[in-house]
Amino acid sequence: MDAGSGAYGRAVSQINVTPLIDVLLVLLIIFMVITPVAPTGLNSQIPQPPKADTPTPDSALVVEVLANGSDGPVYRINQTLVPKGQLGPELRGIFRARSDKTMFVKGDRELTYSKVAEVIDLGHEAGAMSVGLMSPDPARR
């Protein structure tokens, strides 16, 4: 505040902006230093365009676990019925011959997840590097 020696001798109140500018400059410097340290994003896999040697979607390995009443689940590898005891060796043989180590597992709605998890474990033991879960068709209810 200025006691003022103005024309009328009143007090004149003015904001001193110098400390305000100093604070703003310090904040600007802090934000400039912090910005490069901040994380740049999430690590994620982005779908890539298919290469010439990648298999077509028709050659994807799909293991289906189907409910079969009281007899237990039925297993199919690409529409071929396979007994549970032969599922592991069959998957090992398939992954030994393939360069694509991806397996898709599709389970019926009536099954518990533990039955599907057994197939996922068998796939990992057989050499599957990535396992995808497929949901049942919404049209088939």
C-alpha positions as CSV (number, residue, x, y, z in Angstrom):
1,M,0.0,0.0,0.0
2,D,1.1,3.4,-0.7
3,A,0.2,6.1,1.8
4,G,0.1,8.2,-1.2
5,S,1.0,11.7,-2.1
6,G,-1.7,11.7,-4.7
7,A,-3.8,14.6,-5.7
8,Y,-6.4,13.9,-3.0
9,G,-4.0,12.4,-0.4
10,R,-5.8,9.0,-0.2
11,A,-4.3,5.6,0.2
12,V,-3.7,3.7,-3.1
13,S,-3.8,-0.1,-3.0
14,Q,-1.9,-1.9,-5.7
15,I,-0.8,-5.5,-6.0
16,N,2.9,-6.1,-6.0
17,V,3.3,-8.5,-8.9
18,T,7.0,-9.1,-8.6
19,P,6.7,-12.0,-6.0
20,L,3.9,-13.5,-8.1
21,I,6.1,-13.6,-11.2
22,D,8.9,-15.1,-9.2
23,V,6.6,-17.9,-8.0
24,L,5.3,-18.6,-11.5
25,L,8.8,-18.8,-12.9
26,V,9.9,-21.3,-10.2
27,L,6.8,-23.4,-10.9
28,L,7.6,-23.3,-14.6
29,I,11.1,-24.5,-14.0
30,I,9.8,-27.3,-11.8
31,F,7.3,-28.5,-14.4
32,M,10.0,-28.4,-17.1
33,V,12.3,-30.6,-15.0
34,I,9.6,-33.1,-14.0
35,T,8.1,-33.6,-17.5
36,P,10.9,-35.7,-19.0
37,V,10.9,-38.0,-15.9
38,A,7.1,-38.8,-16.2
39,P,6.2,-42.2,-17.7
40,T,5.5,-42.0,-21.4
41,G,2.8,-44.7,-21.7
42,L,1.8,-48.3,-21.2
43,N,3.7,-51.3,-22.6
44,S,1.3,-53.2,-24.8
45,Q,1.4,-55.4,-27.9
46,I,0.0,-53.7,-30.9
47,P,-1.4,-55.9,-33.7
48,Q,1.0,-55.9,-36.6
49,P,0.2,-56.5,-40.3
50,P,0.6,-60.2,-41.2
51,K,3.9,-61.2,-42.7
52,A,4.3,-63.5,-45.6
53,D,5.3,-66.5,-43.6
54,T,2.6,-66.3,-40.9
55,P,-0.1,-68.9,-41.0
56,T,-3.5,-68.0,-42.2
57,P,-6.4,-67.8,-39.7
58,D,-7.6,-71.2,-41.0
59,S,-4.4,-72.8,-39.6
60,A,-4.9,-71.5,-36.1
61,L,-4.7,-74.1,-33.4
62,V,-8.1,-74.2,-31.5
63,V,-8.7,-76.6,-28.7
64,E,-12.3,-77.0,-27.7
65,V,-13.5,-78.3,-24.4
66,L,-17.1,-79.5,-24.8
67,A,-19.5,-80.6,-22.0
68,N,-20.7,-84.1,-22.4
69,G,-23.1,-84.7,-19.6
70,S,-21.9,-87.1,-16.8
71,D,-19.1,-88.6,-18.9
72,G,-16.9,-85.6,-18.5
73,P,-15.7,-83.1,-21.1
74,V,-14.9,-84.0,-24.7
75,Y,-11.8,-82.4,-26.3
76,R,-11.3,-81.4,-29.9
77,I,-8.2,-80.1,-31.7
78,N,-9.3,-78.2,-34.8
79,Q,-12.5,-80.2,-35.0
80,T,-10.7,-83.6,-34.5
81,L,-11.9,-85.5,-31.4
82,V,-9.0,-86.4,-29.1
83,P,-9.2,-88.4,-25.8
84,K,-8.0,-86.5,-22.7
85,G,-5.0,-88.9,-22.3
86,Q,-3.8,-88.2,-25.8
87,L,-4.3,-84.4,-25.6
88,G,-0.8,-83.6,-24.2
89,P,1.2,-85.8,-26.6
90,E,-0.9,-84.6,-29.5
91,L,-0.3,-80.9,-28.6
92,R,3.5,-81.6,-28.2
93,G,3.6,-83.1,-31.7
94,I,1.7,-80.1,-33.2
95,F,3.9,-77.5,-31.5
96,R,7.1,-79.4,-32.4
97,A,6.2,-79.0,-36.1
98,R,4.9,-75.4,-35.9
99,S,6.8,-72.1,-35.7
100,D,3.7,-70.4,-34.4
101,K,3.4,-71.4,-30.7
102,T,-0.1,-69.8,-30.2
103,M,-3.0,-71.9,-29.0
104,F,-6.7,-70.8,-28.6
105,V,-8.9,-72.5,-26.0
106,K,-12.7,-72.5,-26.3
107,G,-14.9,-73.9,-23.5
108,D,-18.6,-74.5,-23.2
109,R,-20.7,-72.4,-20.9
110,E,-21.6,-75.4,-18.7
111,L,-18.0,-76.2,-17.8
112,T,-16.2,-75.0,-14.8
113,Y,-13.0,-73.0,-15.4
114,S,-10.9,-75.7,-13.9
115,K,-11.6,-77.9,-16.9
116,V,-10.4,-75.2,-19.2
117,A,-7.4,-74.4,-17.0
118,E,-6.3,-78.1,-17.3
119,V,-6.2,-77.6,-21.1
120,I,-4.3,-74.4,-20.7
121,D,-1.7,-76.1,-18.5
122,L,-1.4,-79.0,-21.0
123,G,-0.8,-76.4,-23.8
124,H,2.0,-74.7,-21.8
125,E,3.6,-78.0,-21.0
126,A,3.4,-78.9,-24.7
127,G,5.3,-75.7,-25.7
128,A,2.6,-73.1,-26.3
129,M,4.1,-69.6,-25.8
130,S,0.8,-67.7,-25.8
131,V,-2.7,-69.0,-25.1
132,G,-5.8,-67.1,-26.1
133,L,-9.3,-67.7,-24.6
134,M,-12.2,-67.7,-27.0
135,S,-15.7,-67.0,-25.8
136,P,-18.6,-69.1,-27.0
137,D,-20.6,-67.9,-30.0
138,P,-23.4,-65.4,-28.9
139,A,-25.7,-66.9,-31.5
140,R,-25.4,-70.4,-30.0
141,R,-27.2,-70.2,-26.7
